[in-house]
Amino acid sequence: MPHSIERSTHEAPLSLQVERYIGLMSGTSLDGVDAVLAETGPADQIRLVRSHYLPYADSLRARLLALHTPQPDEIHLAAVAANELARLYAGAVRTLLDGIAPDSVRAIGCHGQTLRHRPADGYTLQIGNAALLAELSGIAVVADFRSRDIAAGGQGAPLVPAFHAQALRHPGIHRVIANIGGIANITDLPVDGTVRGWDTGPGNMLLDAWINRHSGADYDRDGAWGASGTLHPGLLQVLASHPYLKLSPPKSAGREQFNLDWLDGTLNALNQTIAPADVQATLLEFTAMSLCDAVRCECGGAQELYVCGGGAHNGALMQRINACLPSLRVATTAALGIDPDWVEALAFAWLARQTLHHAPGNLPAVTGARGARILGAIYPA
């Protein structure tokens, strides 16, 4: 069902002309493609017109996950997967438009699927063959948003805080936006002062991987399995000692830091038998704790926390966040008029608009880049 939202922002409009953009997001959860059609217009408003979700086939998900680690012939396998993703993206675009002329859309902002994110080594890799997507859709594509920021010395992530600042900042209330996808990140939106943001640690990634191993389910619906288990303090203590959590922002994370191999090594080192449901309960607490600790330590004076991404549907996780931050109002971005499922895709529609308007898409205080940069590579229709 189409969603419609309109949010006022606080900067001068880039253009008085109403324009349409598509945002495509496929994140570290490896679950599928979020697609939105958005309109931008006077007073720098953005309106979500339509949305569509297209899940990955199990076989594609498995091949993409395998590509996160080195393997024979991986360049060929990644290129083939990129072509498959482009065709999948094009199918999502066709369904999303359904009667709307492609030439009425100025551009597609396509995040692509991350296979490596290693800013310390000076690169990040998101695949999706943007040239093929432009050919199949008949719409210009803006892709590879993260590389320009990394070239300028930044982390290349997270990028959504710039959109959060544009669409969700309040002139009189100190807000924090928490995006809980595979990785969790927060955006600190003080009334006055600098907008900051960073990845706090794992979001759904470990929770999804653990339940998939033990039951075949893609995710823990409403956090029910985790809620059925008992927190294991010893395991939580070891998880919480991960070096990433001790780093100061700017910082970003991915499967390189938080993955099943790391979890298995942690469990083996404990040399204890822990029931799978208890591991899930502890992973849930780890996600909540790492996020809430970041809010308490780095977002002093915050009054409200709004959650988006898949984690917004995990009732047990939302309860733990609420309990850990009793002085804040905790809700999902639905309370602000944006369905939490579509915030990231909407952000990449907005980032494509920034690119075509020759406007910066990064926030140096978030990513650590040397300055504001116009992001993305453009593939004309």
Contacts in CASP RR format, 6 or more apart in sequence:
PFRMAT RR
TARGET T0000
AUTHOR 0000-0000-0000
METHOD contacts of the structure
MODEL  1
MPHSIERSTHEAPLSLQVERYIGLMSGTSLDGVDAVLAETGPADQIRLVR
SHYLPYADSLRARLLALHTPQPDEIHLAAVAANELARLYAGAVRTLLDGI
APDSVRAIGCHGQTLRHRPADGYTLQIGNAALLAELSGIAVVADFRSRDI
AAGGQGAPLVPAFHAQALRHPGIHRVIANIGGIANITDLPVDGTVRGWDT
GPGNMLLDAWINRHSGADYDRDGAWGASGTLHPGLLQVLASHPYLKLSPP
KSAGREQFNLDWLDGTLNALNQTIAPADVQATLLEFTAMSLCDAVRCECG
GAQELYVCGGGAHNGALMQRINACLPSLRVATTAALGIDPDWVEALAFAW
LARQTLHHAPGNLPAVTGARGARILGAIYPA
2 49 0 8 1.000
2 50 0 8 1.000
2 51 0 8 1.000
3 48 0 8 1.000
3 50 0 8 1.000
3 51 0 8 1.000
3 339 0 8 1.000
3 342 0 8 1.000
4 47 0 8 1.000
4 48 0 8 1.000
4 49 0 8 1.000
5 47 0 8 1.000
5 48 0 8 1.000
5 337 0 8 1.000
5 338 0 8 1.000
5 339 0 8 1.000
6 45 0 8 1.000
6 46 0 8 1.000
6 47 0 8 1.000
7 45 0 8 1.000
7 46 0 8 1.000
7 167 0 8 1.000
7 168 0 8 1.000
7 336 0 8 1.000
7 337 0 8 1.000
7 338 0 8 1.000
8 43 0 8 1.000
8 44 0 8 1.000
8 45 0 8 1.000
9 43 0 8 1.000
9 44 0 8 1.000
9 45 0 8 1.000
9 46 0 8 1.000
9 166 0 8 1.000
9 167 0 8 1.000
9 169 0 8 1.000
10 169 0 8 1.000
10 171 0 8 1.000
11 44 0 8 1.000
11 166 0 8 1.000
12 44 0 8 1.000
13 41 0 8 1.000
13 42 0 8 1.000
13 43 0 8 1.000
13 44 0 8 1.000
14 44 0 8 1.000
14 353 0 8 1.000
14 354 0 8 1.000
14 357 0 8 1.000
14 359 0 8 1.000
15 40 0 8 1.000
15 41 0 8 1.000
15 357 0 8 1.000
16 41 0 8 1.000
16 42 0 8 1.000
17 41 0 8 1.000
18 39 0 8 1.000
18 40 0 8 1.000
18 41 0 8 1.000
18 42 0 8 1.000
19 39 0 8 1.000
19 40 0 8 1.000
19 41 0 8 1.000
19 106 0 8 1.000
19 353 0 8 1.000
20 37 0 8 1.000
20 38 0 8 1.000
20 39 0 8 1.000
20 49 0 8 1.000
20 104 0 8 1.000
20 105 0 8 1.000
20 106 0 8 1.000
21 37 0 8 1.000
21 38 0 8 1.000
21 39 0 8 1.000
21 40 0 8 1.000
21 105 0 8 1.000
21 106 0 8 1.000
21 107 0 8 1.000
21 108 0 8 1.000
21 109 0 8 1.000
21 349 0 8 1.000
21 350 0 8 1.000
21 352 0 8 1.000
21 353 0 8 1.000
22 35 0 8 1.000
22 36 0 8 1.000
22 37 0 8 1.000
22 38 0 8 1.000
22 93 0 8 1.000
22 96 0 8 1.000
22 105 0 8 1.000
22 107 0 8 1.000
22 108 0 8 1.000
22 109 0 8 1.000
22 139 0 8 1.000
22 349 0 8 1.000
22 352 0 8 1.000
23 35 0 8 1.000
23 36 0 8 1.000
23 37 0 8 1.000
23 38 0 8 1.000
23 108 0 8 1.000
23 109 0 8 1.000
23 110 0 8 1.000
23 345 0 8 1.000
23 346 0 8 1.000
23 348 0 8 1.000
23 349 0 8 1.000
23 352 0 8 1.000
24 33 0 8 1.000
24 34 0 8 1.000
24 35 0 8 1.000
24 89 0 8 1.000
24 92 0 8 1.000
24 93 0 8 1.000
24 108 0 8 1.000
24 109 0 8 1.000
24 110 0 8 1.000
24 111 0 8 1.000
24 112 0 8 1.000
24 345 0 8 1.000
24 348 0 8 1.000
25 33 0 8 1.000
25 34 0 8 1.000
25 35 0 8 1.000
25 111 0 8 1.000
25 344 0 8 1.000
25 345 0 8 1.000
25 347 0 8 1.000
25 348 0 8 1.000
26 32 0 8 1.000
26 33 0 8 1.000
26 34 0 8 1.000
26 56 0 8 1.000
26 85 0 8 1.000
26 111 0 8 1.000
26 112 0 8 1.000
26 113 0 8 1.000
27 111 0 8 1.000
27 113 0 8 1.000
27 114 0 8 1.000
27 181 0 8 1.000
27 182 0 8 1.000
27 344 0 8 1.000
28 114 0 8 1.000
28 181 0 8 1.000
28 182 0 8 1.000
28 183 0 8 1.000
28 205 0 8 1.000
28 254 0 8 1.000
28 255 0 8 1.000
29 181 0 8 1.000
29 182 0 8 1.000
29 204 0 8 1.000
29 205 0 8 1.000
29 208 0 8 1.000
29 310 0 8 1.000
30 56 0 8 1.000
30 61 0 8 1.000
30 64 0 8 1.000
30 65 0 8 1.000
30 113 0 8 1.000
31 55 0 8 1.000
31 56 0 8 1.000
31 61 0 8 1.000
31 208 0 8 1.000
31 218 0 8 1.000
31 219 0 8 1.000
32 53 0 8 1.000
32 54 0 8 1.000
32 55 0 8 1.000
32 56 0 8 1.000
32 61 0 8 1.000
33 53 0 8 1.000
33 54 0 8 1.000
33 56 0 8 1.000
33 88 0 8 1.000
33 89 0 8 1.000
33 92 0 8 1.000
34 51 0 8 1.000
34 53 0 8 1.000
34 341 0 8 1.000
34 342 0 8 1.000
34 344 0 8 1.000
34 345 0 8 1.000
35 51 0 8 1.000
35 52 0 8 1.000
35 53 0 8 1.000
35 54 0 8 1.000
35 89 0 8 1.000
35 92 0 8 1.000
35 93 0 8 1.000
35 95 0 8 1.000
35 96 0 8 1.000
35 345 0 8 1.000
36 48 0 8 1.000
36 49 0 8 1.000
36 50 0 8 1.000
36 51 0 8 1.000
36 52 0 8 1.000
36 96 0 8 1.000
36 342 0 8 1.000
36 345 0 8 1.000
36 346 0 8 1.000
36 349 0 8 1.000
37 48 0 8 1.000
37 49 0 8 1.000
37 50 0 8 1.000
37 51 0 8 1.000
37 96 0 8 1.000
37 97 0 8 1.000
37 100 0 8 1.000
37 105 0 8 1.000
37 349 0 8 1.000
38 46 0 8 1.000
38 47 0 8 1.000
38 48 0 8 1.000
38 49 0 8 1.000
38 346 0 8 1.000
38 349 0 8 1.000
38 350 0 8 1.000
39 46 0 8 1.000
39 47 0 8 1.000
39 49 0 8 1.000
40 46 0 8 1.000
40 47 0 8 1.000
40 350 0 8 1.000
40 353 0 8 1.000
44 166 0 8 1.000
46 166 0 8 1.000
46 167 0 8 1.000
46 346 0 8 1.000
46 349 0 8 1.000
46 350 0 8 1.000
48 338 0 8 1.000
48 339 0 8 1.000
48 342 0 8 1.000
48 346 0 8 1.000
50 96 0 8 1.000
50 97 0 8 1.000
51 96 0 8 1.000
51 339 0 8 1.000
51 341 0 8 1.000
51 342 0 8 1.000
51 345 0 8 1.000
52 92 0 8 1.000
52 95 0 8 1.000
52 96 0 8 1.000
53 341 0 8 1.000
54 88 0 8 1.000
54 91 0 8 1.000
54 92 0 8 1.000
54 95 0 8 1.000
56 64 0 8 1.000
56 88 0 8 1.000
60 81 0 8 1.000
60 84 0 8 1.000
60 85 0 8 1.000
60 88 0 8 1.000
63 77 0 8 1.000
63 81 0 8 1.000
64 81 0 8 1.000
64 113 0 8 1.000
64 115 0 8 1.000
67 74 0 8 1.000
67 77 0 8 1.000
67 78 0 8 1.000
67 81 0 8 1.000
67 115 0 8 1.000
68 115 0 8 1.000
68 116 0 8 1.000
68 255 0 8 1.000
68 259 0 8 1.000
71 77 0 8 1.000
78 115 0 8 1.000
78 127 0 8 1.000
79 127 0 8 1.000
79 129 0 8 1.000
81 113 0 8 1.000
81 127 0 8 1.000
81 128 0 8 1.000
82 127 0 8 1.000
82 128 0 8 1.000
82 129 0 8 1.000
82 132 0 8 1.000
83 128 0 8 1.000
83 129 0 8 1.000
83 132 0 8 1.000
85 112 0 8 1.000
85 113 0 8 1.000
85 127 0 8 1.000
85 128 0 8 1.000
85 129 0 8 1.000
86 128 0 8 1.000
86 129 0 8 1.000
86 130 0 8 1.000
86 132 0 8 1.000
86 133 0 8 1.000
86 136 0 8 1.000
87 132 0 8 1.000
87 136 0 8 1.000
89 108 0 8 1.000
89 110 0 8 1.000
89 128 0 8 1.000
89 133 0 8 1.000
89 137 0 8 1.000
90 132 0 8 1.000
90 133 0 8 1.000
90 136 0 8 1.000
90 137 0 8 1.000
91 136 0 8 1.000
93 102 0 8 1.000
93 108 0 8 1.000
93 133 0 8 1.000
93 137 0 8 1.000
93 139 0 8 1.000
94 137 0 8 1.000
97 105 0 8 1.000
102 137 0 8 1.000
102 138 0 8 1.000
102 139 0 8 1.000
103 138 0 8 1.000
103 139 0 8 1.000
105 139 0 8 1.000
106 140 0 8 1.000
106 352 0 8 1.000
106 353 0 8 1.000
106 356 0 8 1.000
107 139 0 8 1.000
107 140 0 8 1.000
107 141 0 8 1.000
107 142 0 8 1.000
107 352 0 8 1.000
107 353 0 8 1.000
107 355 0 8 1.000
107 356 0 8 1.000
107 378 0 8 1.000
108 133 0 8 1.000
108 134 0 8 1.000
108 137 0 8 1.000
108 139 0 8 1.000
108 140 0 8 1.000
108 141 0 8 1.000
108 142 0 8 1.000
108 352 0 8 1.000
109 141 0 8 1.000
109 142 0 8 1.000
109 143 0 8 1.000
109 145 0 8 1.000
109 348 0 8 1.000
109 349 0 8 1.000
109 351 0 8 1.000
109 352 0 8 1.000
110 128 0 8 1.000
110 130 0 8 1.000
110 133 0 8 1.000
110 141 0 8 1.000
110 142 0 8 1.000
110 143 0 8 1.000
110 348 0 8 1.000
111 126 0 8 1.000
111 143 0 8 1.000
111 145 0 8 1.000
111 344 0 8 1.000
111 348 0 8 1.000
112 126 0 8 1.000
112 127 0 8 1.000
112 128 0 8 1.000
112 143 0 8 1.000
113 126 0 8 1.000
113 127 0 8 1.000
113 128 0 8 1.000
114 124 0 8 1.000
114 125 0 8 1.000
114 126 0 8 1.000
114 254 0 8 1.000
115 125 0 8 1.000
115 126 0 8 1.000
115 127 0 8 1.000
116 123 0 8 1.000
116 124 0 8 1.000
116 125 0 8 1.000
116 256 0 8 1.000
117 124 0 8 1.000
117 125 0 8 1.000
117 146 0 8 1.000
117 157 0 8 1.000
117 252 0 8 1.000
117 254 0 8 1.000
117 256 0 8 1.000
118 124 0 8 1.000
118 256 0 8 1.000
119 150 0 8 1.000
119 153 0 8 1.000
119 154 0 8 1.000
119 155 0 8 1.000
119 156 0 8 1.000
119 157 0 8 1.000
119 252 0 8 1.000
122 150 0 8 1.000
122 151 0 8 1.000
122 153 0 8 1.000
123 147 0 8 1.000
123 150 0 8 1.000
124 146 0 8 1.000
124 147 0 8 1.000
124 150 0 8 1.000
124 156 0 8 1.000
124 157 0 8 1.000
126 143 0 8 1.000
126 144 0 8 1.000
126 146 0 8 1.000
128 143 0 8 1.000
130 141 0 8 1.000
130 142 0 8 1.000
130 143 0 8 1.000
130 144 0 8 1.000
130 377 0 8 1.000
130 379 0 8 1.000
131 141 0 8 1.000
131 379 0 8 1.000
133 141 0 8 1.000
133 143 0 8 1.000
133 379 0 8 1.000
134 140 0 8 1.000
134 141 0 8 1.000
134 379 0 8 1.000
134 380 0 8 1.000
134 381 0 8 1.000
137 381 0 8 1.000
138 381 0 8 1.000
139 381 0 8 1.000
140 356 0 8 1.000
140 378 0 8 1.000
140 379 0 8 1.000
140 380 0 8 1.000
140 381 0 8 1.000
141 378 0 8 1.000
141 379 0 8 1.000
142 351 0 8 1.000
142 352 0 8 1.000
142 355 0 8 1.000
142 356 0 8 1.000
142 376 0 8 1.000
142 377 0 8 1.000
142 378 0 8 1.000
142 379 0 8 1.000
143 376 0 8 1.000
143 377 0 8 1.000
143 379 0 8 1.000
144 376 0 8 1.000
144 377 0 8 1.000
145 159 0 8 1.000
145 348 0 8 1.000
145 351 0 8 1.000
145 355 0 8 1.000
145 361 0 8 1.000
145 375 0 8 1.000
145 376 0 8 1.000
146 156 0 8 1.000
146 157 0 8 1.000
146 159 0 8 1.000
146 375 0 8 1.000
147 156 0 8 1.000
147 376 0 8 1.000
147 377 0 8 1.000
148 362 0 8 1.000
148 373 0 8 1.000
148 374 0 8 1.000
148 375 0 8 1.000
148 376 0 8 1.000
149 155 0 8 1.000
149 156 0 8 1.000
149 159 0 8 1.000
149 362 0 8 1.000
149 367 0 8 1.000
149 369 0 8 1.000
149 373 0 8 1.000
149 375 0 8 1.000
150 156 0 8 1.000
152 362 0 8 1.000
152 369 0 8 1.000
152 370 0 8 1.000
152 371 0 8 1.000
152 373 0 8 1.000
153 368 0 8 1.000
153 369 0 8 1.000
153 370 0 8 1.000
154 250 0 8 1.000
154 364 0 8 1.000
154 367 0 8 1.000
154 368 0 8 1.000
154 369 0 8 1.000
154 370 0 8 1.000
155 250 0 8 1.000
155 251 0 8 1.000
155 252 0 8 1.000
155 367 0 8 1.000
155 368 0 8 1.000
155 369 0 8 1.000
156 252 0 8 1.000
156 362 0 8 1.000
156 367 0 8 1.000
156 369 0 8 1.000
157 185 0 8 1.000
157 199 0 8 1.000
157 252 0 8 1.000
157 367 0 8 1.000
158 179 0 8 1.000
158 185 0 8 1.000
158 187 0 8 1.000
158 197 0 8 1.000
158 198 0 8 1.000
158 199 0 8 1.000
158 252 0 8 1.000
158 366 0 8 1.000
158 367 0 8 1.000
159 347 0 8 1.000
159 351 0 8 1.000
159 361 0 8 1.000
159 362 0 8 1.000
159 367 0 8 1.000
159 375 0 8 1.000
160 179 0 8 1.000
160 185 0 8 1.000
160 187 0 8 1.000
160 343 0 8 1.000
160 344 0 8 1.000
160 347 0 8 1.000
161 177 0 8 1.000
161 185 0 8 1.000
161 187 0 8 1.000
161 195 0 8 1.000
161 196 0 8 1.000
161 197 0 8 1.000
161 363 0 8 1.000
161 366 0 8 1.000
162 195 0 8 1.000
162 347 0 8 1.000
162 351 0 8 1.000
162 354 0 8 1.000
162 360 0 8 1.000
162 361 0 8 1.000
162 362 0 8 1.000
162 363 0 8 1.000
162 366 0 8 1.000
163 343 0 8 1.000
163 346 0 8 1.000
163 347 0 8 1.000
163 350 0 8 1.000
163 351 0 8 1.000
164 177 0 8 1.000
164 187 0 8 1.000
164 189 0 8 1.000
164 195 0 8 1.000
164 347 0 8 1.000
165 187 0 8 1.000
165 189 0 8 1.000
165 195 0 8 1.000
165 363 0 8 1.000
166 350 0 8 1.000
167 338 0 8 1.000
167 346 0 8 1.000
167 350 0 8 1.000
168 175 0 8 1.000
168 177 0 8 1.000
168 189 0 8 1.000
168 306 0 8 1.000
168 333 0 8 1.000
168 336 0 8 1.000
168 338 0 8 1.000
169 175 0 8 1.000
169 189 0 8 1.000
169 195 0 8 1.000
170 189 0 8 1.000
170 191 0 8 1.000
171 191 0 8 1.000
172 191 0 8 1.000
173 191 0 8 1.000
173 303 0 8 1.000
173 304 0 8 1.000
174 189 0 8 1.000
174 190 0 8 1.000
174 191 0 8 1.000
174 299 0 8 1.000
174 300 0 8 1.000
174 301 0 8 1.000
174 302 0 8 1.000
174 303 0 8 1.000
174 304 0 8 1.000
175 189 0 8 1.000
175 302 0 8 1.000
175 303 0 8 1.000
175 304 0 8 1.000
175 305 0 8 1.000
175 306 0 8 1.000
176 186 0 8 1.000
176 187 0 8 1.000
176 188 0 8 1.000
176 189 0 8 1.000
176 295 0 8 1.000
176 299 0 8 1.000
176 302 0 8 1.000
176 304 0 8 1.000
176 305 0 8 1.000
176 306 0 8 1.000
176 328 0 8 1.000
177 186 0 8 1.000
177 187 0 8 1.000
177 189 0 8 1.000
177 305 0 8 1.000
177 306 0 8 1.000
177 307 0 8 1.000
177 308 0 8 1.000
177 333 0 8 1.000
178 184 0 8 1.000
178 185 0 8 1.000
178 186 0 8 1.000
178 200 0 8 1.000
178 291 0 8 1.000
178 295 0 8 1.000
178 305 0 8 1.000
178 306 0 8 1.000
178 307 0 8 1.000
178 308 0 8 1.000
178 321 0 8 1.000
179 185 0 8 1.000
179 186 0 8 1.000
179 187 0 8 1.000
179 307 0 8 1.000
179 308 0 8 1.000
179 309 0 8 1.000
179 343 0 8 1.000
179 344 0 8 1.000
180 203 0 8 1.000
180 204 0 8 1.000
180 287 0 8 1.000
180 291 0 8 1.000
180 307 0 8 1.000
180 308 0 8 1.000
180 309 0 8 1.000
180 310 0 8 1.000
180 311 0 8 1.000
180 312 0 8 1.000
180 314 0 8 1.000
180 317 0 8 1.000
181 203 0 8 1.000
181 204 0 8 1.000
181 205 0 8 1.000
181 309 0 8 1.000
181 310 0 8 1.000
181 311 0 8 1.000
182 202 0 8 1.000
182 203 0 8 1.000
182 204 0 8 1.000
182 205 0 8 1.000
182 208 0 8 1.000
183 199 0 8 1.000
183 201 0 8 1.000
183 202 0 8 1.000
183 203 0 8 1.000
183 205 0 8 1.000
183 253 0 8 1.000
183 254 0 8 1.000
183 258 0 8 1.000
184 199 0 8 1.000
184 200 0 8 1.000
184 201 0 8 1.000
184 202 0 8 1.000
184 203 0 8 1.000
184 287 0 8 1.000
184 290 0 8 1.000
184 291 0 8 1.000
185 197 0 8 1.000
185 198 0 8 1.000
185 199 0 8 1.000
185 200 0 8 1.000
185 252 0 8 1.000
186 197 0 8 1.000
186 198 0 8 1.000
186 200 0 8 1.000
186 291 0 8 1.000
186 294 0 8 1.000
186 295 0 8 1.000
186 299 0 8 1.000
187 195 0 8 1.000
187 196 0 8 1.000
187 197 0 8 1.000
187 366 0 8 1.000
188 195 0 8 1.000
188 196 0 8 1.000
188 197 0 8 1.000
188 298 0 8 1.000
188 299 0 8 1.000
188 302 0 8 1.000
189 195 0 8 1.000
190 301 0 8 1.000
194 365 0 8 1.000
195 363 0 8 1.000
195 365 0 8 1.000
195 366 0 8 1.000
196 249 0 8 1.000
196 298 0 8 1.000
196 365 0 8 1.000
196 366 0 8 1.000
197 249 0 8 1.000
197 250 0 8 1.000
197 363 0 8 1.000
197 365 0 8 1.000
197 366 0 8 1.000
198 249 0 8 1.000
198 250 0 8 1.000
198 251 0 8 1.000
198 252 0 8 1.000
198 294 0 8 1.000
198 366 0 8 1.000
199 251 0 8 1.000
199 252 0 8 1.000
199 253 0 8 1.000
199 254 0 8 1.000
200 290 0 8 1.000
200 291 0 8 1.000
200 293 0 8 1.000
200 294 0 8 1.000
201 244 0 8 1.000
201 245 0 8 1.000
201 253 0 8 1.000
201 257 0 8 1.000
201 258 0 8 1.000
201 287 0 8 1.000
201 290 0 8 1.000
201 291 0 8 1.000
202 253 0 8 1.000
202 258 0 8 1.000
202 283 0 8 1.000
202 286 0 8 1.000
202 287 0 8 1.000
202 290 0 8 1.000
203 287 0 8 1.000
203 291 0 8 1.000
203 311 0 8 1.000
204 219 0 8 1.000
204 287 0 8 1.000
204 310 0 8 1.000
204 311 0 8 1.000
204 314 0 8 1.000
205 254 0 8 1.000
205 255 0 8 1.000
205 258 0 8 1.000
205 259 0 8 1.000
206 258 0 8 1.000
206 259 0 8 1.000
206 260 0 8 1.000
206 263 0 8 1.000
206 283 0 8 1.000
206 286 0 8 1.000
206 287 0 8 1.000
207 219 0 8 1.000
207 220 0 8 1.000
207 223 0 8 1.000
207 226 0 8 1.000
207 280 0 8 1.000
207 283 0 8 1.000
207 284 0 8 1.000
207 287 0 8 1.000
207 314 0 8 1.000
208 218 0 8 1.000
208 219 0 8 1.000
208 220 0 8 1.000
209 259 0 8 1.000
209 260 0 8 1.000
209 263 0 8 1.000
210 260 0 8 1.000
210 263 0 8 1.000
210 276 0 8 1.000
210 279 0 8 1.000
210 280 0 8 1.000
210 283 0 8 1.000
211 217 0 8 1.000
211 219 0 8 1.000
211 220 0 8 1.000
211 225 0 8 1.000
211 280 0 8 1.000
212 218 0 8 1.000
213 260 0 8 1.000
214 276 0 8 1.000
215 225 0 8 1.000
220 226 0 8 1.000
220 280 0 8 1.000
220 284 0 8 1.000
220 314 0 8 1.000
222 313 0 8 1.000
222 314 0 8 1.000
222 315 0 8 1.000
222 316 0 8 1.000
223 284 0 8 1.000
223 314 0 8 1.000
223 315 0 8 1.000
223 316 0 8 1.000
223 317 0 8 1.000
224 316 0 8 1.000
225 277 0 8 1.000
225 280 0 8 1.000
226 277 0 8 1.000
226 280 0 8 1.000
226 281 0 8 1.000
226 283 0 8 1.000
226 284 0 8 1.000
226 316 0 8 1.000
227 281 0 8 1.000
227 284 0 8 1.000
227 316 0 8 1.000
228 277 0 8 1.000
228 281 0 8 1.000
229 275 0 8 1.000
229 277 0 8 1.000
229 278 0 8 1.000
229 280 0 8 1.000
229 281 0 8 1.000
230 275 0 8 1.000
230 277 0 8 1.000
230 278 0 8 1.000
230 281 0 8 1.000
231 278 0 8 1.000
231 281 0 8 1.000
231 282 0 8 1.000
231 285 0 8 1.000
232 274 0 8 1.000
232 278 0 8 1.000
232 279 0 8 1.000
232 281 0 8 1.000
232 282 0 8 1.000
234 270 0 8 1.000
235 266 0 8 1.000
235 267 0 8 1.000
235 270 0 8 1.000
235 274 0 8 1.000
235 278 0 8 1.000
235 279 0 8 1.000
235 282 0 8 1.000
236 282 0 8 1.000
236 285 0 8 1.000
236 286 0 8 1.000
236 289 0 8 1.000
238 266 0 8 1.000
238 269 0 8 1.000
238 270 0 8 1.000
239 266 0 8 1.000
239 282 0 8 1.000
239 283 0 8 1.000
239 286 0 8 1.000
240 286 0 8 1.000
240 289 0 8 1.000
240 290 0 8 1.000
242 257 0 8 1.000
242 258 0 8 1.000
244 251 0 8 1.000
244 253 0 8 1.000
244 257 0 8 1.000
244 258 0 8 1.000
245 290 0 8 1.000
245 293 0 8 1.000
249 298 0 8 1.000
249 366 0 8 1.000
250 365 0 8 1.000
250 366 0 8 1.000
250 367 0 8 1.000
250 368 0 8 1.000
252 367 0 8 1.000
263 283 0 8 1.000
267 274 0 8 1.000
267 279 0 8 1.000
274 282 0 8 1.000
284 314 0 8 1.000
284 316 0 8 1.000
284 317 0 8 1.000
284 320 0 8 1.000
285 320 0 8 1.000
287 317 0 8 1.000
288 317 0 8 1.000
288 320 0 8 1.000
288 321 0 8 1.000
288 324 0 8 1.000
289 324 0 8 1.000
291 321 0 8 1.000
292 321 0 8 1.000
292 324 0 8 1.000
292 325 0 8 1.000
295 302 0 8 1.000
295 305 0 8 1.000
295 325 0 8 1.000
295 328 0 8 1.000
296 325 0 8 1.000
302 328 0 8 1.000
303 328 0 8 1.000
303 329 0 8 1.000
304 328 0 8 1.000
304 329 0 8 1.000
304 330 0 8 1.000
304 331 0 8 1.000
305 321 0 8 1.000
305 325 0 8 1.000
305 328 0 8 1.000
305 329 0 8 1.000
305 330 0 8 1.000
305 331 0 8 1.000
306 330 0 8 1.000
306 331 0 8 1.000
306 332 0 8 1.000
306 333 0 8 1.000
306 335 0 8 1.000
306 336 0 8 1.000
307 318 0 8 1.000
307 321 0 8 1.000
307 330 0 8 1.000
307 331 0 8 1.000
307 332 0 8 1.000
307 333 0 8 1.000
307 340 0 8 1.000
308 332 0 8 1.000
308 333 0 8 1.000
308 338 0 8 1.000
308 340 0 8 1.000
308 341 0 8 1.000
308 343 0 8 1.000
308 344 0 8 1.000
309 340 0 8 1.000
309 341 0 8 1.000
309 343 0 8 1.000
309 344 0 8 1.000
310 340 0 8 1.000
310 341 0 8 1.000
311 317 0 8 1.000
311 318 0 8 1.000
311 340 0 8 1.000
312 318 0 8 1.000
312 332 0 8 1.000
312 333 0 8 1.000
312 340 0 8 1.000
312 341 0 8 1.000
313 340 0 8 1.000
318 330 0 8 1.000
318 332 0 8 1.000
321 330 0 8 1.000
322 330 0 8 1.000
332 340 0 8 1.000
333 339 0 8 1.000
333 340 0 8 1.000
333 343 0 8 1.000
334 340 0 8 1.000
338 346 0 8 1.000
351 361 0 8 1.000
351 375 0 8 1.000
351 376 0 8 1.000
354 360 0 8 1.000
354 361 0 8 1.000
354 374 0 8 1.000
354 375 0 8 1.000
355 361 0 8 1.000
355 374 0 8 1.000
355 375 0 8 1.000
355 376 0 8 1.000
355 378 0 8 1.000
356 378 0 8 1.000
358 374 0 8 1.000
359 374 0 8 1.000
360 372 0 8 1.000
360 373 0 8 1.000
360 374 0 8 1.000
360 375 0 8 1.000
361 372 0 8 1.000
361 373 0 8 1.000
361 374 0 8 1.000
361 375 0 8 1.000
362 369 0 8 1.000
362 371 0 8 1.000
362 372 0 8 1.000
362 373 0 8 1.000
362 375 0 8 1.000
363 372 0 8 1.000
364 370 0 8 1.000
364 371 0 8 1.000
364 372 0 8 1.000
END
